[in-house]
Amino acid sequence: MRQPSVIARRVAAASVSLVLAAGAAACGPEDNDAKGAGGDSTPHRGGTLTVLNANPQQDFDPARLYTSGGGNVPSLVFRTLTTRNREDGAAGTKVVPDLATDTGRPDKDATVWTYTLKKGLKYEDGTPITSADIKYGIERSFAPELSGGAPYLRDWLVGAADYQGPYKDDKGLDAIETPDERTIVFHLNKPEGEFPYLATQTQFAPVPKAKDTGTKYEEHPVSSGPYKVVRNENDGERLILERNPHWSAATDAERKAYPDKVDVRSGLDSSVINQRLSASQGADAAAVTTDTNLGPAELAKVSGDRDLASRVGTGHFGYTNYIAFNPRIKPFDDVKVRQAISYAIDRSSVVNAAGGSALAEPATTFLPNQKSFGYTPYDHFPAGEAGDPAKAKELLKEAGHPDGLTVTLTHSNARDFETSPEIATAVQDALKKAGITVKLQGLEENDYSDKIHDVKSEPGFFLAHWGADWPSGGPFLAPIFDGRQIVEDGANFNTGLLNDKSVNTEIDAINKLTDLDQAAKRWGALDRRIGEKALTVPLFHPVYKRLYGKDVKNIVISDWTGVLDVSQVAVK
């Protein structure tokens, strides 16, 4: 899922589908049985699940969706070669088979991956799902008119860099072979041990060529999952899903599909969503949200009500909020200045600005504090919870600033408790104690995003955040610290403009590993090593607190998404 401006725009919002924007070891709901509320916690088949969201489920086409693990609502309709394990906490960070019989079989150097489809797979109309359908579904994701999905395939597949999709080039991609109806083989440009994670993206959902209607496909995509789309109003503002009669639980170990119907209503104000979930009247008693958190004030109110507190799901998603430095701009070209700021930060005040310890956990590592990412504890600039202004002043003096200095901090004006004025002010107050005067430059969200992601306009000192496309160190560290991913003309995410050959080489070496546990250890070690360069100041990892209706049961919240999994809930 990527930096919120890219992936978390969906991961976070669609929560992921890539949280506060789109959406960490996680646990189930706080102070209640993780499997459900109410007298009878046994899940039953039947009823209607209502989903109350702020953000519409736009572009409901597997080619255009940018999801993590197949997404939340999208995964009810689109099955993929692999998917996320639908379990609570850390167990939910594992990748497991979905349409395929396993998570993929690599050749010795992980440049060729082979999958075999399960027997008996069918679409909503009863026709069989074939490997050719998956190949076609991937190929159409390259069409310019269907852009928006994860970008990896264009880089990873042999000969795919300039491919324009089947509408312009019906020869297709030679890098994807389908020797028979149940076999599909992928040829990659370089070793990619994490290909099974990528195969969870909706671009790997099958699309029957005969039913493809191009940009109109989103209105009625052909279902391979337990539900089919019967209504799509205003580009995903209202989605109604009903059972796919040809879906078989015998071929799908992950989705429970308890409700008979799923009614997704979007475009709602976040306060209205939480009020409706709190009241749990009528259909709202069987309602959830996949994109709306409890804010600090709402959480305080909920915490004082035993019934409401029993209906709060707590989750963690791989996501880090941090300060970014541009070392091409003075005084941030001096590592001692960057170190001084690292020492001066008061993480307790930043956490309070983010909503308090219930909604944010202090961070000293860039990687999220989860095993699947390779989390390795370190604190290169130990200053306690409240910062060490004396050490910061000492470093500033060594850097030639005995009387302190004045800098400008760029942030967003969006009230997201992440890169917003509250966090910027907390940073400003902490640095003042170290003799650093911070002027705040607040920008509207689009201007902020444009400015920080353009090498030509990137400020020297700004607030940023990053979310993971999947729970691993790869999509977390590589976009931010791989020098070959610096984009001089376009959207750039390597905020520190680091281009260290040894770092690039280690990224390549880890990518070759198909043993993901070993890869995680290497990612953690690399994070620790990069942290010494003081190119970022990790601030906090968010915690997600979301209400659900009183009749919702079988609550599953994995560390992959950090939010309630709609494929698992029961409402009757």
C-alpha positions, 0 to 999 in steps of 0.5 A, spaced: 500 500 500 505 506 499 505 513 502 498 515 503 498 520 497 499 514 493 497 507 496 494 509 502 490 514 498 486 507 497 489 503 503 488 508 508 481 510 505 479 503 502 483 500 507 485 498 505 483 499 501 493 501 502 487 508 516 486 515 517 487 517 509 485 511 505 487 505 511 500 495 527 502 487 533 495 488 533 489 485 537 482 485 536 477 489 539 478 492 546 475 490 552 471 485 549 471 478 545 474 479 539 469 474 535 463 478 537 459 482 541 452 481 544 449 475 548 450 470 542 457 471 539 456 465 534 456 467 527 450 465 523 449 466 516 444 471 513 442 478 514 444 485 511 451 488 513 451 495 512 458 499 511 458 506 512 464 510 509 466 517 508 470 515 502 466 512 496 469 506 493 471 509 486 473 506 480 470 499 482 474 495 477 480 490 479 485 494 474 484 501 477 483 499 485 490 500 489 489 495 495 493 491 500 491 484 500 486 485 495 482 490 499 476 490 504 470 491 500 473 489 493 475 482 496 468 480 497 467 481 489 474 480 486 479 473 488 486 474 486 492 468 486 493 469 493 490 473 499 492 475 506 490 470 511 484 472 515 486 472 522 487 477 528 493 480 529 500 478 527 497 471 524 494 476 519 500 478 516 501 472 512 500 471 505 496 465 503 493 462 497 486 464 494 485 462 487 491 458 486 493 452 490 499 455 493 503 462 494 507 461 488 513 456 486 519 460 484 525 458 480 532 458 483 533 465 482 526 468 483 525 471 476 520 466 474 513 464 478 508 459 477 501 458 479 496 453 478 489 454 479 484 450 484 479 446 480 472 448 480 473 456 480 467 459 477 464 466 475 457 469 477 454 466 471 457 459 472 462 459 467 469 457 469 475 461 471 481 460 467 489 462 467 487 466 461 482 470 464 488 472 470 493 474 464 487 478 461 485 481 467 493 483 468 494 486 461 488 490 461 491 494 468 496 497 463 491 500 459 492 508 460 484 509 461 484 504 467 490 507 470 490 507 478 492 500 480 499 498 483 505 500 479 509 494 480 508 490 474 510 495 469 517 495 473 517 487 474 514 484 468 519 482 462 518 487 457 512 491 460 515 498 461 512 500 455 506 496 454 499 500 453 494 494 454 490 489 450 485 495 447 491 498 443 496 491 443 492 485 443 498 481 442 499 481 450 505 480 454 509 475 453 512 475 460 505 472 462 504 465 459 498 460 460 500 453 458 493 450 460 487 453 463 490 452 470 497 454 469 500 461 469 507 463 469 510 470 470 517 472 468 520 477 471 526 482 470 529 481 476 529 477 483 522 478 487 522 474 493 515 478 495 511 476 488 506 472 493 505 479 496 504 482 490 499 477 487 494 479 492 493 486 489 486 486 485 490 486 478 491 479 479 483 478 479 480 474 473 476 478 468 473 474 462 475 478 455 468 477 452 465 481 458 470 486 458 466 493 457 472 497 458 471 504 463 464 501 464 466 495 467 466 498 474 459 498 473 458 491 473 464 487 474 464 479 473 464 477 480 469 471 482 468 472 490 462 470 494 458 477 492 456 480 486 455 487 484 447 488 483 448 496 484 453 501 483 451 508 484 455 515 483 461 511 482 461 507 488 457 512 493 452 506 493 454 499 492 449 493 493 452 486 493 448 480 493 450 473 493 454 470 488 450 463 487 456 460 483 462 461 489 464 455 493 466 455 500 470 449 498 475 453 494 475 459 498 478 458 505 479 465 507 472 469 506 466 467 511 461 470 507 456 470 512 451 476 510 446 475 504 447 482 502 452 488 503 450 495 502 455 500 502 453 507 503 459 512 502 460 520 502 458 521 509 461 525 514 465 522 519 462 524 525 455 522 522 458 515 521 460 515 528 454 517 531 450 512 527 454 506 529 454 509 536 446 509 536 446 502 533 438 503 531 435 499 525 440 497 520 445 501 523 445 495 528 448 491 523 453 496 520 461 497 520 466 502 517 472 501 513 475 508 513 473 512 519 476 512 526 474 515 532 477 522 534 480 524 540 474 527 543 469 521 540 474 516 543 474 519 550 466 519 550 466 512 548 471 510 553 466 512 558 461 508 556 462 500 557 457 498 552 460 502 547 467 501 549 465 493 548 464 495 540 471 498 539 475 495 534 483 496 535 488 495 530 495 497 527 497 498 520 504 498 517 504 506 517 509 511 520 509 518 521 515 522 520 519 528 519 523 528 513 529 532 511 532 534 504 539 534 505 540 538 498 537 544 502 541 548 508 542 547 514 539 540 513 545 538 509 549 538 515 548 531 519 549 534 526 543 539 525 539 533 523 541 529 529 540 535 533 533 536 531 532 528 532 534 529 539 530 535 540 523 532 539 518 531 544 515 525 542 510 525 548 507 532 546 507 529 538 503 523 541 498 527 545 497 532 538 495 525 534 490 524 539 493 521 545 497 514 547 490 510 545 491 513 538 498 513 537 505 510 539 511 513 539 516 511 534 524 511 534 524 506 528 522 508 521 519 500 520 513 499 523 513 495 530 511 489 527 515 482 526 513 481 519 516 488 517 523 486 520 522 490 526 528 491 529 528 496 535 533 502 535 534 509 538 540 512 535 538 519 538 536 517 545 532 523 548 527 519 552 519 521 551 520 529 552 526 530 548 533 532 550 534 540 548 541 540 552 544 535 547 541 538 541 544 545 543 551 541 544 550 539 536 548 545 534 554 549 537 558 543 533 555 545 527 556 552 527 550 555 530 551 556 537 546 561 538 541 557 535 537 557 528 531 559 524 528 554 520 521 553 516 517 546 517 512 545 511 505 541 513 498 540 511 492 543 513 488 537 513 486 535 520 488 528 519 492 528 526 498 526 522 501 531 518 497 537 520 497 543 524 497 540 531 503 535 529 507 541 526 505 545 533 508 540 537 514 540 533 515 547 533 514 547 541 519 542 542 525 545 538 524 552 541 527 549 547 533 547 543 534 554 541 531 552 534 525 557 532 520 554 527 516 557 522 510 553 520 508 553 513 501 550 512 499 548 505 492 545 503 492 538 501 493 538 494 499 543 494 502 540 500 502 533 496 505 537 490 510 540 493 513 535 497 513 530 492 517 534 487 524 534 487 525 541 484 520 544 490 521 539 496 522 543 502 528 542 507 524 540 513 517 537 512 512 532 515 511 526 511 508 519 512 508 512 509 504 506 509 505 499 506 503 496 500 503 489 504 506 487 511 514 487 509 520 492 509 520 492 502 515 496 500 516 500 506 524 502 505 525 501 498 521 507 495 524 512 501 531 510 500 533 506 494 537 511 490 534 508 483 527 510 485 529 518 485 524 521 480 527 528 478 521 529 473 515 526 477 512 524 483 518 522 488 518 519 494 525 518 496 525 524 501 532 524 503 534 523 496 539 518 498 543 514 493 547 510 497 550 504 493 551 499 499 543 500 500 541 499 493 545 493 493 542 490 500 535 492 497 537 487 491 540 482 495 534 482 500 529 482 494 532 475 492 530 472 498 524 467 498 524 466 505 520 471 508 522 471 515 529 471 513 528 477 508 524 480 514 531 480 519 535 483 513 530 489 512 530 490 520 538 491 519 537 495 513 532 500 517 537 500 523 543 502 518 539 507 514 537 510 521 544 512 523 544 517 517 538 521 520 534 523 514 528 522 517 525 523 524 520 517 526 515 520 530 509 515 531 505 509 528 497 510 528 493 506 532 486 505 529 479 505 533 473 504 530 466 503 532 461 497 529 454 496 530 451 492 536 449 486 532 456 485 528 459 479 530 466 475 528 470 481 529 477 479 525 482 485 525 489 483 522 496 487 522 495 487 515 490 492 514 489 494 521 481 494 520 475 490 521 475 485 515 468 485 512 469 478 509 469 475 516 463 479 520 456 476 521 450 480 523 445 475 525 
